[in-house]
Structure formats: C-alpha cells, structure tokens
Amino acid sequence: MRSKVMAMSMVGALTLSGIVAGSSAMAASAKAAGSTKSVTITMWYYNEPAYAINFLVKQFEKTHKGIIVKAESVSQADSYVKYTTAMASGSAPNVVMTSGYGHIMVWAADNLTQPLNKYIRAYHLHLPAYYTPIEDAMKHDGRIYGLPQEVDEPMLLYNKKLFAKAGLNPNDPPQTIAQLEKDVKKLTIIRGGKIVQAGLIPSQRWSNGLWTKYFGGEWFNDKTQTFTVDTPQNIAAFKALVTLYKMQGGYNEASAFVSAAKFGNPFFTGQEAMELGGEWVPGEIQAEAPHLDYGVAPVPVGPGHKPGSLTYVSPGNFYVLPRRITNQRASVEFLVWMDESYANNYLNSKAENLDPAISASSPTSSFYKDNPVLQPWLKELHNAGNHAPDVSVTPVYSYWENTRPTYEEEILTGKVTPAAGLAALQSNISQYQKQFDLTHPGW
C-alpha cells in the first residue's frame, strides 16, 4: 500500500503544459481513428463552490477542444446513496467527486469503479507526489482507485479572551491531554446542571473516534488489513473522553449544549473555549463571528508522545472513475486535469481547503503564500505529512462508520467501560469482516 504513485507513472509534479501534451496525444489518437465529433461528459461533485467548478470546466474546455463537460452539484445528505445507486445501475456520470475518502474502497471492492493505472501509463499522464496517508487512501495492492481533490487536518482552535478571563495564558494553549483536562476544568461553567460555558466538546467538529490518533492508536491496520479496535491506546483515548465529558455535565448534556447553540457551534458565540477545527473554519469564523479573537495550535497528545508529533492527515474528497461509462478517454483526461496543480490550487483556494500535493504545503509554494489563513494547517501538514497516523482504508468502511457511533455512545454515557465497549465493537466488526472476506475472495 505504501508503494509510491511515481513508480507507476512518470515522476514529477503535474504541470498544465504536461497535461495538455498528454491530452494532445489522446486527441491525435482520436483523429487517427476518424473521430472528430465533440463528446460530452458529466461530473457530479460535492460541497465545492459552483462558480469555481464552472470556471475550471471552462478552462478545461478551452484547452481541450472537442470535450464538453457538464458539472452537477450533489448534496452531502444523499451523495453516497446517489453515487452508489447510479454506479450499480450503469447511469453514473463519467467522473465523480466523492464526499470524503472512505467509500473509495467500498466501491472498488464491489467492482463499481475502475483502477486508473492503465490510463496513467497509456496516456503518459503525470501525477504529483502525495503524502503517504493520502497515497494509502487512494490505492489497494498498487491499484489506484481515486485521485485526491483536497486533504483535511484538525487543529486546536482556542478563544484567547476566555483563556485570559479564566486566568490562563492566552498564548499558551494545552499541548498534552493532561494539560487539556486541567484547562477544560478551569474553562467550564455549569449552573443548575446546565452548561453555560464549555471548555471543549470533543465531538464538536470531528468524531469522538478521531482522538485515538492522538494517543498513538488506530482503528484499522493497513498492512495486515485487520481492525485494531480494543488496543490500549484506543482504550486510553476513550477514558480521556469520558473524563472530558464528565467535566462538562456528561455526554448527553454536552451534545444538547452544542445542538442548542447558534450556528450549531458554541465556539463561534463565545460559549466554548476550544474546539477541533479544520482548515475551512477560519472562513466560517470570518462570516459568522468576525470579532472572535482566537489562536490555532496542534491538537494535544496523550502520554508518551511529543507535542505536535501526531498530526492527523485526513484524506478528503477524491475523484473516481465509475466502471460503466462512455467516453472513457475524455473522462480520464478531465479527471487527471482536475487533479493537477493548476486546477487543485485554484479550487482549494476558493473552497479554503488544503491541496493534497506535497509541493503545495511548502512555505515556498505559491499556494502557501497566496493563502495566509491556511498557513497554520499547511505548516503542520508540511512538517508531519509523511509521518502522520495511518487512515482507515477498508472496503467495509460504510458498515464501520454506521456501527461505531452506537458503541461509542454506550461508552461515553457510562453504560459500559471503554475496555468492554471497544471489545464488543472489535467482535462485531471482526465478524462482519469475515463475512465480507467470504463474499469477496479476490480482494
């Protein structure tokens, strides 16, 4: 899984001229075959600015005469169901932008999407170098099933005013879980059993399970292709989560507090001192809470880990190629063009996301210089990208994501201990994995 994309394609960062050159070869081949008619391809995309997508489509069409692209936005609520249904019925668009990376291997295992290796070789297309966690998310046994559009990364955002008011140094956010617990205790205000001010609600932006990464844990071992749910690191993470929720009135009270807040986010209204936020949050703050005085820092880590050493790189949206489509050459040409530096830099700048190419996070890159609001995230990505914890790349991802929250809630509400709850989840997912292996013997 860790073999580099470069070994299967021409090495080097993708340039606009490089893609045009590859496209010209494809166009020449089409003319030689006697095909001079224009072709129309479609793309479904998720949660990106329509004006930015439309701009890129026009740029592509200008330099790729004879290919017309129709782009359609799909809502997050039904994206997975819509994509899967269309792929299974043969009515999928030519190119799909996913909502996250998790479903890539689900579709691949069910033979709904195509590996891209043969197209990359045949058309002499160049791919940029990606960070290892991103490469892991796009490949299985060396087969590339998707190209990354963006990458996400949680950081700790903290309200400097609330820190100072609680007697804490507004320029010294917590670096360890032990420090975080002390600060949450000082920053939390509860009256009459109700939260007035929260220190940090662990699941405010990301799932509770994310915190296992900051204890050195993982849900799934990519090398052995097995789930590792009830490890000491994961158990320690959930013990810490139970403690944090108890400090703030309990899991149910904390969840209700978040739901009742304006914008669904008490951090924006000054009712929560800290939150884990992705690179898109500063843009939201500018729109919803422009006067909020906040800082950005690495997420605190558990015992035995150096602060800032466990940066988590979460692969975001990907481009995939459905299996049962027409105009495959034009589809691949557009898919790869959308993933190259010109298009990805532009789209991620407008959407306030991190570009997945290693070169983009370098302090000397134009993407870094042109996006100062993203620089705290880009700096962490640049420093820790290839050493970030592995992501859970498994074809049973959909079942895992639907099953895990129930077990987590039982732990966090005190119905079971972290050890017992995670052991039960391990048993459940292991049984499902065995069933999957029986029905997918070649995977």
Buried (B, 14 or more C-beta within 10 A) or exposed (E): BEEBBBEBBBEEBBBBEBBBEBBEBBBEEBEEEEEEEEBEBBBBBBBBEEEBBEBBBEBBBEBBEBBBBEBEBBEEEEBBEBBBEBBBEEEBBBBBBBBBBBBBBBBBBBBBBBBBBEBBEBBEBBBBBBBBBBBBBBBBEEBBBBBBBBBBBBBBBBBBBBBEBBEBEBEEBBBBBBBBBBBBBBBBBBEEEEBEBBBBBBBBBBEBBBBBBBBBBBBBBBEEBEBBBBBEBBBBBBBBBBBBBEBBBBBEBBBBBBEEBEEEBBBBEBBBBBBBBBBBBBBBBEEEBEEBEBBBBBBBBBEEBEBBBBBBBBBBBBBBBBBBBEBBBBBBBBBBBBBBBBBBBBBBBBBBBBBBBBBBBBEEBEBBEEBEBBBBBBBBBBBBBBEBBBBBBBBBBBBBBEBBEEBBBBBBBEEBBBBBBBBBBBEBBEEBBEEBEEEEEEB
